[in-house]
Amino acid sequence: SYQILCEKYPSFRERSKNVDLVVEISLQPWKVF
């Protein structure tokens, strides 16, 4: 979830570097279908 991501990457800059990861996480609910 996004909260776990925030814990792993506290700084916004680090999260920005991992945009692909963010996209993958945000798309996870859709992969169920």
PQR file of N, CA, C, O and H, with PARSE charges and radii, in Angstrom:
ATOM      1  N   SER A   1       0.832  -1.198   0.000 -0.4000 1.5000
ATOM      2  CA  SER A   1       0.000   0.000   0.000 -0.0000 2.0000
ATOM      3  C   SER A   1       0.868   1.250   0.000  0.5500 1.7000
ATOM      4  O   SER A   1       2.085   1.181   0.170 -0.5500 1.4000
ATOM      5  N   TYR A   2       0.229   2.377  -0.191 -0.4000 1.5000
ATOM      6  CA  TYR A   2       0.963   3.640  -0.261 -0.0000 2.0000
ATOM      7  C   TYR A   2       1.645   3.964   1.066  0.5500 1.7000
ATOM      8  O   TYR A   2       2.730   4.544   1.089 -0.5500 1.4000
ATOM      9  H   TYR A   2      -0.760   2.433  -0.330  0.4000 1.0000
ATOM     10  N   GLN A   3       1.002   3.587   2.163 -0.4000 1.5000
ATOM     11  CA  GLN A   3       1.578   3.863   3.484 -0.0000 2.0000
ATOM     12  C   GLN A   3       2.891   3.114   3.672  0.5500 1.7000
ATOM     13  O   GLN A   3       3.848   3.654   4.227 -0.5500 1.4000
ATOM     14  H   GLN A   3       0.121   3.116   2.144  0.4000 1.0000
ATOM     15  N   ILE A   4       2.929   1.874   3.210 -0.4000 1.5000
ATOM     16  CA  ILE A   4       4.162   1.089   3.306 -0.0000 2.0000
ATOM     17  C   ILE A   4       5.249   1.747   2.473  0.5500 1.7000
ATOM     18  O   ILE A   4       6.409   1.811   2.880 -0.5500 1.4000
ATOM     19  H   ILE A   4       2.151   1.435   2.759  0.4000 1.0000
ATOM     20  N   LEU A   5       4.862   2.233   1.305 -0.4000 1.5000
ATOM     21  CA  LEU A   5       5.814   2.907   0.431 -0.0000 2.0000
ATOM     22  C   LEU A   5       6.398   4.128   1.131  0.5500 1.7000
ATOM     23  O   LEU A   5       7.600   4.381   1.051 -0.5500 1.4000
ATOM     24  H   LEU A   5       3.919   2.181   0.974  0.4000 1.0000
ATOM     25  N   CYS A   6       5.552   4.876   1.811 -0.4000 1.5000
ATOM     26  CA  CYS A   6       6.003   6.078   2.527 -0.0000 2.0000
ATOM     27  C   CYS A   6       6.981   5.709   3.638  0.5500 1.7000
ATOM     28  O   CYS A   6       7.917   6.455   3.929 -0.5500 1.4000
ATOM     29  H   CYS A   6       4.575   4.671   1.876  0.4000 1.0000
ATOM     30  N   GLU A   7       6.757   4.570   4.244 -0.4000 1.5000
ATOM     31  CA  GLU A   7       7.663   4.139   5.314 -0.0000 2.0000
ATOM     32  C   GLU A   7       9.020   3.743   4.742  0.5500 1.7000
ATOM     33  O   GLU A   7      10.062   4.013   5.339 -0.5500 1.4000
ATOM     34  H   GLU A   7       5.997   3.965   4.008  0.4000 1.0000
ATOM     35  N   LYS A   8       8.990   3.101   3.577 -0.4000 1.5000
ATOM     36  CA  LYS A   8      10.243   2.680   2.948 -0.0000 2.0000
ATOM     37  C   LYS A   8      10.992   3.876   2.375  0.5500 1.7000
ATOM     38  O   LYS A   8      12.219   3.951   2.444 -0.5500 1.4000
ATOM     39  H   LYS A   8       8.143   2.882   3.092  0.4000 1.0000
ATOM     40  N   TYR A   9      10.234   4.807   1.810 -0.4000 1.5000
ATOM     41  CA  TYR A   9      10.845   5.984   1.185 -0.0000 2.0000
ATOM     42  C   TYR A   9      10.284   7.247   1.822  0.5500 1.7000
ATOM     43  O   TYR A   9       9.373   7.866   1.273 -0.5500 1.4000
ATOM     44  H   TYR A   9       9.237   4.747   1.755  0.4000 1.0000
ATOM     45  N   PRO A  10      10.820   7.634   2.973 -0.5600 1.5000
ATOM     46  CA  PRO A  10      10.289   8.789   3.706  0.2800 2.0000
ATOM     47  C   PRO A  10      10.360  10.080   2.910  0.5500 1.7000
ATOM     48  O   PRO A  10       9.465  10.921   3.003 -0.5500 1.4000
ATOM     49  N   SER A  11      11.415  10.242   2.130 -0.4000 1.5000
ATOM     50  CA  SER A  11      11.554  11.495   1.395 -0.0000 2.0000
ATOM     51  C   SER A  11      10.803  11.434   0.077  0.5500 1.7000
ATOM     52  O   SER A  11      10.788  10.406  -0.601 -0.5500 1.4000
ATOM     53  H   SER A  11      12.142   9.559   2.054  0.4000 1.0000
ATOM     54  N   PHE A  12      10.188  12.536  -0.270 -0.4000 1.5000
ATOM     55  CA  PHE A  12       9.416  12.591  -1.514 -0.0000 2.0000
ATOM     56  C   PHE A  12      10.321  12.353  -2.713  0.5500 1.7000
ATOM     57  O   PHE A  12       9.904  11.756  -3.705 -0.5500 1.4000
ATOM     58  H   PHE A  12      10.200  13.370   0.281  0.4000 1.0000
ATOM     59  N   ARG A  13      11.553  12.819  -2.619 -0.4000 1.5000
ATOM     60  CA  ARG A  13      12.503  12.670  -3.725 -0.0000 2.0000
ATOM     61  C   ARG A  13      12.748  11.196  -4.025  0.5500 1.7000
ATOM     62  O   ARG A  13      12.805  10.786  -5.184 -0.5500 1.4000
ATOM     63  H   ARG A  13      11.892  13.305  -1.813  0.4000 1.0000
ATOM     64  N   GLU A  14      12.893  10.413  -2.972 -0.4000 1.5000
ATOM     65  CA  GLU A  14      13.117   8.975  -3.175 -0.0000 2.0000
ATOM     66  C   GLU A  14      11.892   8.331  -3.801  0.5500 1.7000
ATOM     67  O   GLU A  14      12.018   7.466  -4.668 -0.5500 1.4000
ATOM     68  H   GLU A  14      12.847  10.747  -2.030  0.4000 1.0000
ATOM     69  N   ARG A  15      10.706   8.746  -3.369 -0.4000 1.5000
ATOM     70  CA  ARG A  15       9.483   8.193  -3.953 -0.0000 2.0000
ATOM     71  C   ARG A  15       9.390   8.571  -5.423  0.5500 1.7000
ATOM     72  O   ARG A  15       8.931   7.778  -6.244 -0.5500 1.4000
ATOM     73  H   ARG A  15      10.603   9.448  -2.665  0.4000 1.0000
ATOM     74  N   SER A  16       9.824   9.773  -5.751 -0.4000 1.5000
ATOM     75  CA  SER A  16       9.768  10.225  -7.137 -0.0000 2.0000
ATOM     76  C   SER A  16      10.655   9.353  -8.018  0.5500 1.7000
ATOM     77  O   SER A  16      10.321   9.063  -9.166 -0.5500 1.4000
ATOM     78  H   SER A  16      10.197  10.417  -5.084  0.4000 1.0000
ATOM     79  N   LYS A  17      11.793   8.940  -7.458 -0.4000 1.5000
ATOM     80  CA  LYS A  17      12.701   8.073  -8.212 -0.0000 2.0000
ATOM     81  C   LYS A  17      12.039   6.732  -8.491  0.5500 1.7000
ATOM     82  O   LYS A  17      12.367   6.055  -9.466 -0.5500 1.4000
ATOM     83  H   LYS A  17      12.065   9.175  -6.525  0.4000 1.0000
ATOM     84  N   ASN A  18      11.112   6.359  -7.633 -0.4000 1.5000
ATOM     85  CA  ASN A  18      10.473   5.048  -7.751 -0.0000 2.0000
ATOM     86  C   ASN A  18       9.053   5.168  -8.297  0.5500 1.7000
ATOM     87  O   ASN A  18       8.134   4.488  -7.840 -0.5500 1.4000
ATOM     88  H   ASN A  18      10.846   6.908  -6.841  0.4000 1.0000
ATOM     89  N   VAL A  19       8.898   6.042  -9.277 -0.4000 1.5000
ATOM     90  CA  VAL A  19       7.571   6.268  -9.855 -0.0000 2.0000
ATOM     91  C   VAL A  19       7.010   4.963 -10.413  0.5500 1.7000
ATOM     92  O   VAL A  19       5.820   4.683 -10.267 -0.5500 1.4000
ATOM     93  H   VAL A  19       9.644   6.594  -9.648  0.4000 1.0000
ATOM     94  N   ASP A  20       7.863   4.169 -11.049 -0.4000 1.5000
ATOM     95  CA  ASP A  20       7.406   2.895 -11.605 -0.0000 2.0000
ATOM     96  C   ASP A  20       6.810   2.025 -10.511  0.5500 1.7000
ATOM     97  O   ASP A  20       5.785   1.371 -10.703 -0.5500 1.4000
ATOM     98  H   ASP A  20       8.830   4.397 -11.167  0.4000 1.0000
ATOM     99  N   LEU A  21       7.466   2.029  -9.372 -0.4000 1.5000
ATOM    100  CA  LEU A  21       6.978   1.241  -8.238 -0.0000 2.0000
ATOM    101  C   LEU A  21       5.627   1.776  -7.776  0.5500 1.7000
ATOM    102  O   LEU A  21       4.715   1.009  -7.467 -0.5500 1.4000
ATOM    103  H   LEU A  21       8.299   2.560  -9.216  0.4000 1.0000
ATOM    104  N   VAL A  22       5.514   3.090  -7.733 -0.4000 1.5000
ATOM    105  CA  VAL A  22       4.260   3.712  -7.313 -0.0000 2.0000
ATOM    106  C   VAL A  22       3.142   3.332  -8.281  0.5500 1.7000
ATOM    107  O   VAL A  22       2.032   2.999  -7.865 -0.5500 1.4000
ATOM    108  H   VAL A  22       6.255   3.713  -7.984  0.4000 1.0000
ATOM    109  N   VAL A  23       3.445   3.387  -9.566 -0.4000 1.5000
ATOM    110  CA  VAL A  23       2.440   3.046 -10.575 -0.0000 2.0000
ATOM    111  C   VAL A  23       2.017   1.595 -10.413  0.5500 1.7000
ATOM    112  O   VAL A  23       0.830   1.272 -10.469 -0.5500 1.4000
ATOM    113  H   VAL A  23       4.346   3.658  -9.905  0.4000 1.0000
ATOM    114  N   GLU A  24       2.989   0.732 -10.215 -0.4000 1.5000
ATOM    115  CA  GLU A  24       2.690  -0.692 -10.047 -0.0000 2.0000
ATOM    116  C   GLU A  24       1.789  -0.903  -8.838  0.5500 1.7000
ATOM    117  O   GLU A  24       0.833  -1.677  -8.891 -0.5500 1.4000
ATOM    118  H   GLU A  24       3.953   0.994 -10.169  0.4000 1.0000
ATOM    119  N   ILE A  25       2.100  -0.214  -7.757 -0.4000 1.5000
ATOM    120  CA  ILE A  25       1.302  -0.346  -6.534 -0.0000 2.0000
ATOM    121  C   ILE A  25      -0.107   0.193  -6.752  0.5500 1.7000
ATOM    122  O   ILE A  25      -1.082  -0.411  -6.304 -0.5500 1.4000
ATOM    123  H   ILE A  25       2.877   0.414  -7.714  0.4000 1.0000
ATOM    124  N   SER A  26      -0.214   1.318  -7.433 -0.4000 1.5000
ATOM    125  CA  SER A  26      -1.532   1.923  -7.633 -0.0000 2.0000
ATOM    126  C   SER A  26      -2.373   1.102  -8.605  0.5500 1.7000
ATOM    127  O   SER A  26      -3.601   1.191  -8.596 -0.5500 1.4000
ATOM    128  H   SER A  26       0.577   1.808  -7.797  0.4000 1.0000
ATOM    129  N   LEU A  27      -1.715   0.304  -9.442 -0.4000 1.5000
ATOM    130  CA  LEU A  27      -2.454  -0.507 -10.409 -0.0000 2.0000
ATOM    131  C   LEU A  27      -2.810  -1.882  -9.857  0.5500 1.7000
ATOM    132  O   LEU A  27      -3.598  -2.608 -10.464 -0.5500 1.4000
ATOM    133  H   LEU A  27      -0.718   0.231  -9.449  0.4000 1.0000
ATOM    134  N   GLN A  28      -2.244  -2.243  -8.725 -0.4000 1.5000
ATOM    135  CA  GLN A  28      -2.471  -3.576  -8.169 -0.0000 2.0000
ATOM    136  C   GLN A  28      -3.948  -3.948  -8.052  0.5500 1.7000
ATOM    137  O   GLN A  28      -4.325  -5.059  -8.427 -0.5500 1.4000
ATOM    138  H   GLN A  28      -1.604  -1.653  -8.232  0.4000 1.0000
ATOM    139  N   PRO A  29      -4.792  -3.052  -7.543 -0.5600 1.5000
ATOM    140  CA  PRO A  29      -6.209  -3.424  -7.419  0.2800 2.0000
ATOM    141  C   PRO A  29      -6.831  -3.810  -8.760  0.5500 1.7000
ATOM    142  O   PRO A  29      -7.741  -4.638  -8.811 -0.5500 1.4000
ATOM    143  N   TRP A  30      -6.341  -3.211  -9.839 -0.4000 1.5000
ATOM    144  CA  TRP A  30      -6.926  -3.480 -11.158 -0.0000 2.0000
ATOM    145  C   TRP A  30      -6.479  -4.828 -11.696  0.5500 1.7000
ATOM    146  O   TRP A  30      -7.179  -5.436 -12.504 -0.5500 1.4000
ATOM    147  H   TRP A  30      -5.602  -2.538  -9.797  0.4000 1.0000
ATOM    148  N   LYS A  31      -5.318  -5.301 -11.256 -0.4000 1.5000
ATOM    149  CA  LYS A  31      -4.803  -6.576 -11.754 -0.0000 2.0000
ATOM    150  C   LYS A  31      -5.652  -7.748 -11.285  0.5500 1.7000
ATOM    151  O   LYS A  31      -5.570  -8.843 -11.841 -0.5500 1.4000
ATOM    152  H   LYS A  31      -4.749  -4.807 -10.599  0.4000 1.0000
ATOM    153  N   VAL A  32      -6.461  -7.518 -10.269 -0.4000 1.5000
ATOM    154  CA  VAL A  32      -7.321  -8.584  -9.750 -0.0000 2.0000
ATOM    155  C   VAL A  32      -8.339  -8.980 -10.812  0.5500 1.7000
ATOM    156  O   VAL A  32      -8.711 -10.149 -10.920 -0.5500 1.4000
ATOM    157  H   VAL A  32      -6.527  -6.628  -9.817  0.4000 1.0000
ATOM    158  N   PHE A  33      -8.780  -8.019 -11.583 -0.4000 1.5000
ATOM    159  CA  PHE A  33      -9.808  -8.293 -12.585 -0.0000 2.0000
ATOM    160  C   PHE A  33      -9.185  -8.894 -13.820  0.5500 1.7000
ATOM    161  O   PHE A  33      -9.891  -9.197 -14.782 -0.5500 1.4000
ATOM    162  H   PHE A  33      -8.478  -7.069 -11.496  0.4000 1.0000
TER
END
